[in-house]
């Protein structure tokens, strides 16, 4: 695990995915909690997370309800950046 180039490539891949989804999620009138790194976006929309999960599902996008992670997540959904680049782009397009 000393391949620095592979690590940089992977980090860049997730940065690109984050940038694409972050713009799309914000464009859909969501707030996104501090998202400078990591594999997920945490996004509240001022409603119960289960309502937000349904909103995403209507657009063919799977997200996790924030209340699964505790009471502080009740208004958040967790959006993974682990899908392929093509699926991330498709999800972003469905949000616009």
Biopython code that builds the backbone (N, CA, C, O; Angstrom):
import numpy as np
from Bio.PDB.StructureBuilder import StructureBuilder

atoms = [
    (1, "UNK", "N", (0.809, -1.201, 0.000)),
    (1, "UNK", "CA", (0.000, 0.000, 0.000)),
    (1, "UNK", "C", (0.851, 1.264, 0.000)),
    (1, "UNK", "O", (0.504, 2.253, 0.645)),
    (2, "UNK", "N", (1.936, 1.228, -0.707)),
    (2, "UNK", "CA", (2.799, 2.406, -0.766)),
    (2, "UNK", "C", (2.707, 3.110, -2.116)),
    (2, "UNK", "O", (3.547, 3.950, -2.439)),
    (3, "UNK", "N", (1.718, 2.779, -2.883)),
    (3, "UNK", "CA", (1.556, 3.368, -4.203)),
    (3, "UNK", "C", (0.896, 4.744, -4.085)),
    (3, "UNK", "O", (-0.329, 4.856, -4.110)),
    (4, "UNK", "N", (1.717, 5.784, -3.957)),
    (4, "UNK", "CA", (1.203, 7.147, -3.781)),
    (4, "UNK", "C", (0.378, 7.619, -4.969)),
    (4, "UNK", "O", (-0.594, 8.355, -4.799)),
    (5, "UNK", "N", (0.762, 7.197, -6.176)),
    (5, "UNK", "CA", (0.014, 7.627, -7.358)),
    (5, "UNK", "C", (-1.415, 7.100, -7.332)),
    (5, "UNK", "O", (-2.356, 7.817, -7.673)),
    (6, "UNK", "N", (-1.571, 5.852, -6.928)),
    (6, "UNK", "CA", (-2.912, 5.278, -6.852)),
    (6, "UNK", "C", (-3.750, 6.005, -5.802)),
    (6, "UNK", "O", (-4.935, 6.259, -6.017)),
    (7, "UNK", "N", (-3.143, 6.333, -4.686)),
    (7, "UNK", "CA", (-3.857, 7.069, -3.637)),
    (7, "UNK", "C", (-4.289, 8.444, -4.140)),
    (7, "UNK", "O", (-5.421, 8.865, -3.902)),
    (8, "UNK", "N", (-3.397, 9.138, -4.829)),
    (8, "UNK", "CA", (-3.733, 10.460, -5.375)),
    (8, "UNK", "C", (-4.850, 10.359, -6.408)),
    (8, "UNK", "O", (-5.755, 11.193, -6.440)),
    (9, "UNK", "N", (-4.778, 9.331, -7.251)),
    (9, "UNK", "CA", (-5.803, 9.129, -8.274)),
    (9, "UNK", "C", (-7.175, 8.882, -7.633)),
    (9, "UNK", "O", (-8.183, 9.438, -8.069)),
    (10, "UNK", "N", (-7.196, 8.053, -6.607)),
    (10, "UNK", "CA", (-8.455, 7.760, -5.919)),
    (10, "UNK", "C", (-9.005, 9.007, -5.222)),
    (10, "UNK", "O", (-10.205, 9.273, -5.272)),
    (11, "UNK", "N", (-8.134, 9.753, -4.583)),
    (11, "UNK", "CA", (-8.553, 10.985, -3.905)),
    (11, "UNK", "C", (-9.137, 11.973, -4.922)),
    (11, "UNK", "O", (-10.148, 12.620, -4.648)),
    (12, "UNK", "N", (-8.508, 12.088, -6.083)),
    (12, "UNK", "CA", (-8.997, 12.979, -7.139)),
    (12, "UNK", "C", (-10.345, 12.494, -7.688)),
    (12, "UNK", "O", (-11.226, 13.304, -7.977)),
    (13, "UNK", "N", (-10.499, 11.190, -7.829)),
    (13, "UNK", "CA", (-11.764, 10.626, -8.309)),
    (13, "UNK", "C", (-12.913, 11.032, -7.374)),
    (13, "UNK", "O", (-13.967, 11.472, -7.832)),
    (14, "UNK", "N", (-12.699, 10.882, -6.077)),
    (14, "UNK", "CA", (-13.753, 11.239, -5.125)),
    (14, "UNK", "C", (-13.969, 12.744, -5.047)),
    (14, "UNK", "O", (-15.090, 13.187, -4.799)),
    (15, "UNK", "N", (-12.935, 13.532, -5.252)),
    (15, "UNK", "CA", (-13.110, 14.991, -5.289)),
    (15, "UNK", "C", (-13.997, 15.389, -6.468)),
    (15, "UNK", "O", (-14.890, 16.224, -6.324)),
    (16, "UNK", "N", (-13.750, 14.788, -7.634)),
    (16, "UNK", "CA", (-14.577, 15.093, -8.811)),
    (16, "UNK", "C", (-16.030, 14.694, -8.570)),
    (16, "UNK", "O", (-16.950, 15.452, -8.878)),
    (17, "UNK", "N", (-16.227, 13.503, -8.020)),
    (17, "UNK", "CA", (-17.589, 13.047, -7.733)),
    (17, "UNK", "C", (-18.276, 13.983, -6.745)),
    (17, "UNK", "O", (-19.443, 14.331, -6.923)),
    (18, "UNK", "N", (-17.550, 14.391, -5.697)),
    (18, "UNK", "CA", (-18.100, 15.301, -4.697)),
    (18, "UNK", "C", (-18.498, 16.614, -5.354)),
    (18, "UNK", "O", (-19.580, 17.139, -5.091)),
    (19, "UNK", "N", (-17.626, 17.149, -6.210)),
    (19, "UNK", "CA", (-17.924, 18.418, -6.874)),
    (19, "UNK", "C", (-19.200, 18.327, -7.711)),
    (19, "UNK", "O", (-20.038, 19.229, -7.675)),
    (20, "UNK", "N", (-19.343, 17.238, -8.463)),
    (20, "UNK", "CA", (-20.520, 17.057, -9.320)),
    (20, "UNK", "C", (-21.786, 16.960, -8.481)),
    (20, "UNK", "O", (-22.762, 17.666, -8.738)),
    (21, "UNK", "N", (-21.771, 16.088, -7.480)),
    (21, "UNK", "CA", (-22.974, 15.902, -6.659)),
    (21, "UNK", "C", (-23.257, 17.098, -5.767)),
    (21, "UNK", "O", (-24.416, 17.451, -5.550)),
    (22, "UNK", "N", (-22.226, 17.712, -5.257)),
    (22, "UNK", "CA", (-22.408, 18.872, -4.388)),
    (22, "UNK", "C", (-23.149, 19.982, -5.129)),
    (22, "UNK", "O", (-24.087, 20.570, -4.591)),
    (23, "UNK", "N", (-22.734, 20.268, -6.352)),
    (23, "UNK", "CA", (-23.404, 21.304, -7.145)),
    (23, "UNK", "C", (-24.855, 20.923, -7.426)),
    (23, "UNK", "O", (-25.747, 21.767, -7.337)),
    (24, "UNK", "N", (-25.095, 19.665, -7.762)),
    (24, "UNK", "CA", (-26.453, 19.223, -8.081)),
    (24, "UNK", "C", (-27.359, 19.253, -6.852)),
    (24, "UNK", "O", (-28.507, 19.689, -6.935)),
    (25, "UNK", "N", (-26.847, 18.795, -5.724)),
    (25, "UNK", "CA", (-27.644, 18.765, -4.492)),
    (25, "UNK", "C", (-27.953, 20.187, -4.031)),
    (25, "UNK", "O", (-29.079, 20.482, -3.631)),
    (26, "UNK", "N", (-26.970, 21.053, -4.086)),
    (26, "UNK", "CA", (-27.221, 22.455, -3.717)),
    (26, "UNK", "C", (-28.195, 23.110, -4.690)),
    (26, "UNK", "O", (-29.029, 23.922, -4.289)),
    (27, "UNK", "N", (-28.087, 22.757, -5.959)),
    (27, "UNK", "CA", (-29.006, 23.286, -6.961)),
    (27, "UNK", "C", (-30.444, 22.842, -6.740)),
    (27, "UNK", "O", (-31.382, 23.501, -7.186)),
    (28, "UNK", "N", (-30.610, 21.711, -6.045)),
    (28, "UNK", "CA", (-31.942, 21.198, -5.719)),
    (28, "UNK", "C", (-32.416, 21.748, -4.373)),
    (28, "UNK", "O", (-33.308, 21.177, -3.747)),
    (29, "UNK", "N", (-31.827, 22.840, -3.934)),
    (29, "UNK", "CA", (-32.210, 23.587, -2.734)),
    (29, "UNK", "C", (-31.947, 22.806, -1.443)),
    (29, "UNK", "O", (-32.756, 22.822, -0.515)),
    (30, "UNK", "N", (-30.826, 22.139, -1.407)),
    (30, "UNK", "CA", (-30.372, 21.484, -0.189)),
    (30, "UNK", "C", (-29.203, 22.264, 0.384)),
    (30, "UNK", "O", (-28.494, 22.971, -0.333)),
    (31, "UNK", "N", (-29.017, 22.124, 1.669)),
    (31, "UNK", "CA", (-27.798, 22.553, 2.325)),
    (31, "UNK", "C", (-26.939, 21.307, 2.433)),
    (31, "UNK", "O", (-27.469, 20.209, 2.601)),
    (32, "UNK", "N", (-25.640, 21.451, 2.342)),
    (32, "UNK", "CA", (-24.755, 20.303, 2.532)),
    (32, "UNK", "C", (-23.802, 20.641, 3.658)),
    (32, "UNK", "O", (-23.093, 21.646, 3.608)),
    (33, "UNK", "N", (-23.790, 19.792, 4.677)),
    (33, "UNK", "CA", (-22.892, 19.991, 5.810)),
    (33, "UNK", "C", (-21.451, 19.765, 5.369)),
    (33, "UNK", "O", (-21.181, 18.944, 4.492)),
    (34, "UNK", "N", (-20.535, 20.497, 5.980)),
    (34, "UNK", "CA", (-19.099, 20.437, 5.687)),
    (34, "UNK", "C", (-18.717, 19.219, 4.862)),
    (34, "UNK", "O", (-18.776, 18.085, 5.339)),
    (35, "UNK", "N", (-18.328, 19.464, 3.625)),
    (35, "UNK", "CA", (-18.008, 18.356, 2.732)),
    (35, "UNK", "C", (-16.740, 18.637, 1.950)),
    (35, "UNK", "O", (-16.783, 18.899, 0.748)),
    (36, "UNK", "N", (-15.629, 18.582, 2.631)),
    (36, "UNK", "CA", (-14.358, 18.790, 1.944)),
    (36, "UNK", "C", (-13.647, 17.483, 1.660)),
    (36, "UNK", "O", (-12.708, 17.444, 0.866)),
    (37, "UNK", "N", (-14.081, 16.426, 2.294)),
    (37, "UNK", "CA", (-13.453, 15.121, 2.088)),
    (37, "UNK", "C", (-14.441, 14.046, 2.506)),
    (37, "UNK", "O", (-15.522, 14.345, 3.014)),
    (38, "UNK", "N", (-14.073, 12.819, 2.292)),
    (38, "UNK", "CA", (-14.921, 11.711, 2.703)),
    (38, "UNK", "C", (-15.660, 11.091, 1.540)),
    (38, "UNK", "O", (-15.532, 11.521, 0.394)),
    (39, "UNK", "N", (-16.431, 10.076, 1.859)),
    (39, "UNK", "CA", (-17.142, 9.306, 0.847)),
    (39, "UNK", "C", (-18.633, 9.617, 0.791)),
    (39, "UNK", "O", (-19.371, 8.978, 0.041)),
    (40, "UNK", "N", (-19.083, 10.595, 1.578)),
    (40, "UNK", "CA", (-20.510, 10.889, 1.676)),
    (40, "UNK", "C", (-20.764, 12.387, 1.743)),
    (40, "UNK", "O", (-19.910, 13.164, 2.171)),
    (41, "UNK", "N", (-21.958, 12.772, 1.311)),
    (41, "UNK", "CA", (-22.474, 14.108, 1.569)),
    (41, "UNK", "C", (-23.588, 13.953, 2.597)),
    (41, "UNK", "O", (-24.394, 13.028, 2.500)),
    (42, "UNK", "N", (-23.641, 14.833, 3.566)),
    (42, "UNK", "CA", (-24.742, 14.880, 4.530)),
    (42, "UNK", "C", (-25.566, 16.115, 4.210)),
    (42, "UNK", "O", (-25.079, 17.242, 4.295)),
    (43, "UNK", "N", (-26.823, 15.888, 3.841)),
    (43, "UNK", "CA", (-27.632, 16.990, 3.339)),
    (43, "UNK", "C", (-28.977, 17.074, 4.041)),
    (43, "UNK", "O", (-29.772, 16.137, 3.960)),
    (44, "UNK", "N", (-29.249, 18.183, 4.730)),
    (44, "UNK", "CA", (-30.583, 18.433, 5.263)),
    (44, "UNK", "C", (-31.386, 19.293, 4.287)),
    (44, "UNK", "O", (-30.824, 20.014, 3.463)),
    (45, "UNK", "N", (-32.700, 19.202, 4.398)),
    (45, "UNK", "CA", (-33.560, 20.052, 3.574)),
    (45, "UNK", "C", (-34.695, 20.655, 4.387)),
    (45, "UNK", "O", (-35.700, 21.098, 3.832)),
    (46, "UNK", "N", (-34.528, 20.668, 5.704)),
    (46, "UNK", "CA", (-35.542, 21.284, 6.549)),
    (46, "UNK", "C", (-36.797, 20.452, 6.712)),
    (46, "UNK", "O", (-37.870, 20.984, 6.998)),
    (47, "UNK", "N", (-36.667, 19.151, 6.532)),
    (47, "UNK", "CA", (-37.808, 18.256, 6.696)),
    (47, "UNK", "C", (-37.308, 16.936, 7.276)),
    (47, "UNK", "O", (-36.101, 16.717, 7.371)),
    (48, "UNK", "N", (-38.216, 16.073, 7.658)),
    (48, "UNK", "CA", (-37.840, 14.768, 8.167)),
    (48, "UNK", "C", (-37.067, 14.002, 7.094)),
    (48, "UNK", "O", (-37.422, 14.041, 5.916)),
    (49, "UNK", "N", (-36.028, 13.319, 7.506)),
    (49, "UNK", "CA", (-35.170, 12.634, 6.544)),
    (49, "UNK", "C", (-35.924, 11.598, 5.716)),
    (49, "UNK", "O", (-35.561, 11.355, 4.565)),
    (50, "UNK", "N", (-36.951, 10.990, 6.266)),
    (50, "UNK", "CA", (-37.707, 9.974, 5.516)),
    (50, "UNK", "C", (-38.466, 10.617, 4.349)),
    (50, "UNK", "O", (-38.629, 9.995, 3.299)),
    (51, "UNK", "N", (-38.922, 11.836, 4.527)),
    (51, "UNK", "CA", (-39.557, 12.576, 3.434)),
    (51, "UNK", "C", (-38.535, 12.869, 2.348)),
    (51, "UNK", "O", (-38.835, 12.770, 1.158)),
    (52, "UNK", "N", (-37.336, 13.226, 2.760)),
    (52, "UNK", "CA", (-36.268, 13.504, 1.801)),
    (52, "UNK", "C", (-35.840, 12.234, 1.075)),
    (52, "UNK", "O", (-35.571, 12.273, -0.125)),
    (53, "UNK", "N", (-35.773, 11.112, 1.782)),
    (53, "UNK", "CA", (-35.452, 9.825, 1.147)),
    (53, "UNK", "C", (-36.467, 9.544, 0.041)),
    (53, "UNK", "O", (-36.089, 9.126, -1.054)),
    (54, "UNK", "N", (-37.747, 9.768, 0.316)),
    (54, "UNK", "CA", (-38.787, 9.559, -0.694)),
    (54, "UNK", "C", (-38.590, 10.479, -1.894)),
    (54, "UNK", "O", (-38.762, 10.059, -3.038)),
    (55, "UNK", "N", (-38.229, 11.736, -1.629)),
    (55, "UNK", "CA", (-37.999, 12.710, -2.705)),
    (55, "UNK", "C", (-36.901, 12.208, -3.645)),
    (55, "UNK", "O", (-37.048, 12.266, -4.866)),
    (56, "UNK", "N", (-35.807, 11.719, -3.073)),
    (56, "UNK", "CA", (-34.725, 11.177, -3.893)),
    (56, "UNK", "C", (-35.176, 9.914, -4.622)),
    (56, "UNK", "O", (-34.863, 9.737, -5.799)),
    (57, "UNK", "N", (-35.904, 9.040, -3.942)),
    (57, "UNK", "CA", (-36.358, 7.787, -4.553)),
    (57, "UNK", "C", (-37.238, 8.052, -5.773)),
    (57, "UNK", "O", (-37.168, 7.319, -6.760)),
    (58, "UNK", "N", (-38.058, 9.087, -5.711)),
    (58, "UNK", "CA", (-38.891, 9.453, -6.858)),
    (58, "UNK", "C", (-38.042, 9.817, -8.070)),
    (58, "UNK", "O", (-38.526, 9.782, -9.201)),
    (59, "UNK", "N", (-36.808, 10.158, -7.844)),
    (59, "UNK", "CA", (-35.878, 10.512, -8.914)),
    (59, "UNK", "C", (-34.902, 9.378, -9.212)),
    (59, "UNK", "O", (-33.947, 9.556, -9.967)),
    (60, "UNK", "N", (-35.143, 8.225, -8.623)),
    (60, "UNK", "CA", (-34.302, 7.055, -8.879)),
    (60, "UNK", "C", (-32.948, 7.098, -8.205)),
    (60, "UNK", "O", (-31.993, 6.487, -8.684)),
    (61, "UNK", "N", (-32.857, 7.821, -7.086)),
    (61, "UNK", "CA", (-31.582, 7.985, -6.386)),
    (61, "UNK", "C", (-31.718, 7.411, -4.983)),
    (61, "UNK", "O", (-32.611, 7.794, -4.227)),
    (62, "UNK", "N", (-30.832, 6.496, -4.646)),
    (62, "UNK", "CA", (-30.843, 5.863, -3.333)),
    (62, "UNK", "C", (-29.967, 6.649, -2.368)),
    (62, "UNK", "O", (-28.788, 6.879, -2.637)),
    (63, "UNK", "N", (-30.540, 7.056, -1.254)),
    (63, "UNK", "CA", (-29.806, 7.736, -0.183)),
    (63, "UNK", "C", (-30.165, 7.054, 1.134)),
    (63, "UNK", "O", (-31.159, 6.332, 1.214)),
    (64, "UNK", "N", (-29.362, 7.284, 2.153)),
    (64, "UNK", "CA", (-29.626, 6.702, 3.469)),
    (64, "UNK", "C", (-30.261, 7.743, 4.380)),
    (64, "UNK", "O", (-29.835, 8.898, 4.389)),
    (65, "UNK", "N", (-31.272, 7.349, 5.146)),
    (65, "UNK", "CA", (-31.884, 8.285, 6.091)),
    (65, "UNK", "C", (-30.932, 8.597, 7.232)),
    (65, "UNK", "O", (-30.299, 7.700, 7.788)),
    (66, "UNK", "N", (-30.835, 9.855, 7.570)),
    (66, "UNK", "CA", (-29.919, 10.281, 8.619)),
    (66, "UNK", "C", (-30.281, 9.790, 10.001)),
    (66, "UNK", "O", (-29.402, 9.648, 10.851)),
    (67, "UNK", "N", (-31.560, 9.526, 10.248)),
    (67, "UNK", "CA", (-31.942, 9.066, 11.580)),
    (67, "UNK", "C", (-31.379, 7.686, 11.903)),
    (67, "UNK", "O", (-31.352, 7.283, 13.066)),
    (68, "UNK", "N", (-30.939, 6.976, 10.900)),
    (68, "UNK", "CA", (-30.276, 5.689, 11.110)),
    (68, "UNK", "C", (-28.988, 5.874, 11.911)),
    (68, "UNK", "O", (-28.539, 4.962, 12.605)),
    (69, "UNK", "N", (-28.402, 7.065, 11.806)),
    (69, "UNK", "CA", (-27.125, 7.358, 12.469)),
    (69, "UNK", "C", (-27.311, 8.090, 13.797)),
    (69, "UNK", "O", (-26.335, 8.511, 14.418)),
    (70, "UNK", "N", (-28.547, 8.241, 14.226)),
    (70, "UNK", "CA", (-28.817, 8.877, 15.511)),
    (70, "UNK", "C", (-29.784, 10.036, 15.373)),
    (70, "UNK", "O", (-30.075, 10.477, 14.261)),
    (71, "UNK", "N", (-30.285, 10.536, 16.501)),
    (71, "UNK", "CA", (-31.296, 11.594, 16.486)),
    (71, "UNK", "C", (-30.829, 12.882, 15.820)),
    (71, "UNK", "O", (-31.646, 13.610, 15.256)),
    (72, "UNK", "N", (-29.541, 13.179, 15.873)),
    (72, "UNK", "CA", (-29.046, 14.418, 15.247)),
    (72, "UNK", "C", (-29.152, 14.373, 13.729)),
    (72, "UNK", "O", (-29.072, 15.409, 13.070)),
    (73, "UNK", "N", (-29.332, 13.185, 13.172)),
    (73, "UNK", "CA", (-29.438, 13.049, 11.723)),
    (73, "UNK", "C", (-30.864, 13.037, 11.205)),
    (73, "UNK", "O", (-31.086, 12.772, 10.023)),
    (74, "UNK", "N", (-31.833, 13.320, 12.064)),
    (74, "UNK", "CA", (-33.248, 13.186, 11.694)),
    (74, "UNK", "C", (-33.671, 14.060, 10.516)),
    (74, "UNK", "O", (-34.666, 13.759, 9.856)),
    (75, "UNK", "N", (-32.946, 15.120, 10.245)),
    (75, "UNK", "CA", (-33.293, 15.999, 9.122)),
    (75, "UNK", "C", (-32.311, 15.857, 7.960)),
    (75, "UNK", "O", (-32.373, 16.629, 7.004)),
    (76, "UNK", "N", (-31.408, 14.881, 8.031)),
    (76, "UNK", "CA", (-30.371, 14.707, 7.016)),
    (76, "UNK", "C", (-30.567, 13.417, 6.224)),
    (76, "UNK", "O", (-31.196, 12.466, 6.687)),
    (77, "UNK", "N", (-30.012, 13.419, 5.025)),
    (77, "UNK", "CA", (-29.802, 12.173, 4.295)),
    (77, "UNK", "C", (-28.315, 12.055, 4.013)),
    (77, "UNK", "O", (-27.597, 13.052, 3.945)),
    (78, "UNK", "N", (-27.869, 10.822, 3.850)),
    (78, "UNK", "CA", (-26.463, 10.559, 3.542)),
    (78, "UNK", "C", (-26.396, 10.083, 2.101)),
    (78, "UNK", "O", (-27.042, 9.104, 1.724)),
    (79, "UNK", "N", (-25.610, 10.786, 1.306)),
    (79, "UNK", "CA", (-25.486, 10.506, -0.121)),
    (79, "UNK", "C", (-24.073, 9.997, -0.374)),
    (79, "UNK", "O", (-23.096, 10.705, -0.132)),
    (80, "UNK", "N", (-23.974, 8.768, -0.860)),
    (80, "UNK", "CA", (-22.667, 8.146, -1.069)),
    (80, "UNK", "C", (-22.034, 8.612, -2.378)),
    (80, "UNK", "O", (-22.716, 8.849, -3.375)),
    (81, "UNK", "N", (-20.726, 8.732, -2.343)),
    (81, "UNK", "CA", (-19.947, 9.082, -3.533)),
    (81, "UNK", "C", (-19.274, 7.844, -4.114)),
    (81, "UNK", "O", (-18.323, 7.961, -4.887)),
    (82, "UNK", "N", (-19.755, 6.669, -3.750)),
    (82, "UNK", "CA", (-19.075, 5.422, -4.096)),
    (82, "UNK", "C", (-19.582, 4.778, -5.379)),
    (82, "UNK", "O", (-19.040, 3.756, -5.799)),
    (83, "UNK", "N", (-20.598, 5.337, -6.009)),
    (83, "UNK", "CA", (-21.073, 4.817, -7.292)),
    (83, "UNK", "C", (-20.055, 5.168, -8.379)),
    (83, "UNK", "O", (-19.135, 5.954, -8.149)),
    (84, "UNK", "N", (-20.226, 4.587, -9.544)),
    (84, "UNK", "CA", (-19.320, 4.899, -10.651)),
    (84, "UNK", "C", (-19.493, 6.357, -11.074)),
    (84, "UNK", "O", (-20.503, 6.989, -10.766)),
    (85, "UNK", "N", (-18.508, 6.871, -11.771)),
    (85, "UNK", "CA", (-18.595, 8.246, -12.269)),
    (85, "UNK", "C", (-19.844, 8.437, -13.129)),
    (85, "UNK", "O", (-20.514, 9.466, -13.040)),
    (86, "UNK", "N", (-20.150, 7.441, -13.963)),
    (86, "UNK", "CA", (-21.315, 7.535, -14.842)),
    (86, "UNK", "C", (-22.614, 7.622, -14.036)),
    (86, "UNK", "O", (-23.511, 8.390, -14.383)),
    (87, "UNK", "N", (-22.711, 6.850, -12.982)),
    (87, "UNK", "CA", (-23.929, 6.878, -12.154)),
    (87, "UNK", "C", (-24.032, 8.184, -11.361)),
    (87, "UNK", "O", (-25.126, 8.706, -11.149)),
    (88, "UNK", "N", (-22.893, 8.699, -10.931)),
    (88, "UNK", "CA", (-22.887, 9.994, -10.235)),
    (88, "UNK", "C", (-23.389, 11.082, -11.185)),
    (88, "UNK", "O", (-24.219, 11.907, -10.805)),
    (89, "UNK", "N", (-22.887, 11.080, -12.412)),
    (89, "UNK", "CA", (-23.320, 12.066, -13.417)),
    (89, "UNK", "C", (-24.814, 11.931, -13.701)),
    (89, "UNK", "O", (-25.518, 12.934, -13.812)),
    (90, "UNK", "N", (-25.298, 10.697, -13.817)),
    (90, "UNK", "CA", (-26.719, 10.469, -14.094)),
    (90, "UNK", "C", (-27.583, 10.965, -12.935)),
    (90, "UNK", "O", (-28.624, 11.584, -13.155)),
    (91, "UNK", "N", (-27.157, 10.696, -11.715)),
    (91, "UNK", "CA", (-27.909, 11.165, -10.545)),
    (91, "UNK", "C", (-27.933, 12.686, -10.510)),
    (91, "UNK", "O", (-28.971, 13.290, -10.237)),
    (92, "UNK", "N", (-26.799, 13.296, -10.784)),
    (92, "UNK", "CA", (-26.731, 14.763, -10.791)),
    (92, "UNK", "C", (-27.677, 15.335, -11.845)),
    (92, "UNK", "O", (-28.337, 16.346, -11.606)),
    (93, "UNK", "N", (-27.741, 14.695, -12.998)),
    (93, "UNK", "CA", (-28.639, 15.167, -14.059)),
    (93, "UNK", "C", (-30.100, 15.063, -13.629)),
    (93, "UNK", "O", (-30.906, 15.926, -13.977)),
    (94, "UNK", "N", (-30.449, 14.026, -12.882)),
    (94, "UNK", "CA", (-31.836, 13.865, -12.427)),
    (94, "UNK", "C", (-32.208, 14.877, -11.350)),
    (94, "UNK", "O", (-33.391, 15.091, -11.087)),
    (95, "UNK", "N", (-31.229, 15.491, -10.735)),
    (95, "UNK", "CA", (-31.501, 16.507, -9.710)),
    (95, "UNK", "C", (-31.713, 17.895, -10.303)),
    (95, "UNK", "O", (-32.198, 18.799, -9.622)),
    (96, "UNK", "N", (-31.347, 18.063, -11.574)),
    (96, "UNK", "CA", (-31.475, 19.408, -12.153)),
    (96, "UNK", "C", (-32.753, 19.582, -12.942)),
    (96, "UNK", "O", (-33.000, 20.657, -13.487)),
]
sb = StructureBuilder()
sb.init_structure("model")
sb.init_model(0)
sb.init_chain("A")
sb.init_seg("    ")
for serial, (resi, resn, name, xyz) in enumerate(atoms, 1):
    if name == "N":
        sb.init_residue(resn, " ", resi, " ")
    sb.init_atom(name, np.array(xyz, "f"), 0.0, 1.0, " ", f" {name:<3s}", serial, name[0])
structure = sb.get_structure()
